[in-house]
Amino acid sequence: MTDKFDKKPAGEPPADKAPEAPGAAEAAKAPDAPAAPAPGPARAATAVRTDGVQPEQIKAIPVRHWGRWVSGVVVVLLLGSLVWAFAQGDIRWQTVGDLIFDSRILTGLGSTLLISVLSMAIGLVLGIVFAVMRLSKNPVTGAVSWLYIWFFRGTPVFVQLLLWFNLALIFPILNLGFYKDEMVDVMTPFMVALLGLGLNEGAYMAEIVRAGIQSVDEGQTEASHALGMKNSKTMRRIVLPQAMRVIVPPTGNEFINLMKTSSLVSAVQYTELLRAAQNIGSTSFAIMETLLVASVWYLVLTSIFSVGQYYVERHYARGSLRQLPPTPWQKVKANLLSLSRGNTTGASA
């Protein structure tokens, strides 16, 4: 009876042997078949071939851009020929160096800065006022703003300066009630330059400010009105601070352009940088030398204000960027630190 119950059914594996996984017998019968990959993360590490031969390393061959080399050589040759032409020309470079810090040149430089800053201030104030008028629902103020922008943007600055300079032909006497004087005495070269540049700049700034105001979402205005703010307070405290991010970059460009455009006021007898250089050149016969001196100072001014514009734009970009890009000085410091670390590592090795 015991033998009867001790017998195992046919096909059942012995008790001391674990059951084989399905398909194990077929895998054992095929010795050339690759081994099954191990489950889990180990499967990602099976990049070796089964025959033990490592694959060849891929050699990346950079594409040769011959056109870049040819264009670079051509540009260098052109610049070299230009420098050679100036070096061989009839220019007294010693005179250029002597006139750089001439008192008359520095006085004209100060006049250029003065007229540029004041004209930009007038243009900025007029730009804000006429931009708000242009966006107003009042048809009269909107029409007046449109006419102002249309006239001063449609006529050249030089023509506007000549109109102000000859205004006495139309209004010989200026009578404001509390002030009366001849127009010739009122329209001095400084006043002509200030009005001509300031009013012209105001037309361009009006369009820049209008674009900045329209870039702010209308929901900001609606939310401020829901809080009980008036239109003037909403514009001053909510809209304009957000619009500055759009207004600042073109405003900086306009100021740099205005500083160069101020050279036109020499035609109305205002002694700025260019006219001071021309006066010196006409008496010393160093015409080209004085023009080069004026060009050097214009380059210095535009370079300084370009750096200032960069940092002003960076200031107003803080609300729109998660992380501000490094400044040029920070990039230089990072490059110097990386070079010093590389030299230290090489010396220790």
Secondary structure as the mmCIF struct_conf table of DSSP 4:
data_model
#
loop_
_struct_conf.conf_type_id
_struct_conf.id
_struct_conf.beg_label_comp_id
_struct_conf.beg_label_asym_id
_struct_conf.beg_label_seq_id
_struct_conf.end_label_comp_id
_struct_conf.end_label_asym_id
_struct_conf.end_label_seq_id
HELX_RH_AL_P HELX_RH_AL_P1 THR A 2 ASP A 6
HELX_LH_PP_P HELX_LH_PP_P1 LYS A 7 PRO A 9
TURN_TY1_P TURN_TY1_P1 ALA A 10 GLY A 11
HELX_LH_PP_P HELX_LH_PP_P2 GLU A 12 PRO A 14
TURN_TY1_P TURN_TY1_P2 ALA A 15 ASP A 16
BEND BEND1 LYS A 17 LYS A 17
HELX_LH_PP_P HELX_LH_PP_P3 ALA A 18 ALA A 21
TURN_TY1_P TURN_TY1_P3 PRO A 22 GLY A 23
HELX_RH_AL_P HELX_RH_AL_P2 ALA A 24 LYS A 29
TURN_TY1_P TURN_TY1_P4 PRO A 31 ASP A 32
BEND BEND2 ALA A 33 ALA A 33
HELX_LH_PP_P HELX_LH_PP_P4 PRO A 34 ALA A 38
BEND BEND3 PRO A 39 PRO A 39
HELX_RH_3T_P HELX_RH_3T_P1 GLY A 40 ALA A 45
BEND BEND4 VAL A 48 VAL A 48
TURN_TY1_P TURN_TY1_P5 THR A 50 ASP A 51
BEND BEND5 GLY A 52 GLY A 52
HELX_LH_PP_P HELX_LH_PP_P5 VAL A 53 ILE A 58
HELX_LH_PP_P HELX_LH_PP_P6 ALA A 60 ARG A 64
HELX_RH_AL_P HELX_RH_AL_P3 TRP A 66 GLN A 88
BEND BEND6 GLY A 89 ASP A 90
HELX_RH_AL_P HELX_RH_AL_P4 TRP A 93 LEU A 99
TURN_TY1_P TURN_TY1_P6 ILE A 100 PHE A 101
HELX_RH_AL_P HELX_RH_AL_P5 SER A 103 LEU A 135
BEND BEND7 SER A 136 LYS A 137
HELX_RH_AL_P HELX_RH_AL_P6 PRO A 139 GLY A 154
BEND BEND8 THR A 155 THR A 155
HELX_RH_AL_P HELX_RH_AL_P7 VAL A 157 PHE A 165
TURN_TY1_P TURN_TY1_P7 ASN A 166 ASN A 166
HELX_RH_3T_P HELX_RH_3T_P2 LEU A 167 LEU A 169
TURN_TY1_P TURN_TY1_P8 ILE A 170 ILE A 170
BEND BEND9 PRO A 172 PRO A 172
STRN STRN1 ILE A 173 ASN A 175
BEND BEND10 GLY A 177 PHE A 178
STRN STRN2 LYS A 180 GLU A 182
HELX_RH_AL_P HELX_RH_AL_P8 MET A 183 VAL A 186
BEND BEND11 MET A 187 MET A 187
HELX_RH_AL_P HELX_RH_AL_P9 PRO A 189 GLN A 214
TURN_TY1_P TURN_TY1_P9 SER A 215 SER A 215
BEND BEND12 VAL A 216 VAL A 216
HELX_RH_AL_P HELX_RH_AL_P10 GLU A 218 ALA A 226
TURN_TY1_P TURN_TY1_P10 LEU A 227 GLY A 228
HELX_RH_AL_P HELX_RH_AL_P11 ASN A 231 THR A 234
HELX_RH_PI_P HELX_RH_PI_P1 MET A 235 VAL A 239
HELX_RH_AL_P HELX_RH_AL_P12 LEU A 240 THR A 261
HELX_RH_3T_P HELX_RH_3T_P3 SER A 262 VAL A 268
TURN_TY1_P TURN_TY1_P11 GLN A 269 GLN A 269
HELX_RH_AL_P HELX_RH_AL_P13 LEU A 273 SER A 284
BEND BEND13 PHE A 285 PHE A 285
HELX_RH_AL_P HELX_RH_AL_P14 ILE A 287 TYR A 316
TURN_TY1_P TURN_TY1_P12 ALA A 317 SER A 320
BEND BEND14 ARG A 322 GLN A 323
HELX_LH_PP_P HELX_LH_PP_P7 LEU A 324 THR A 327
HELX_RH_AL_P HELX_RH_AL_P15 PRO A 328 SER A 348
#
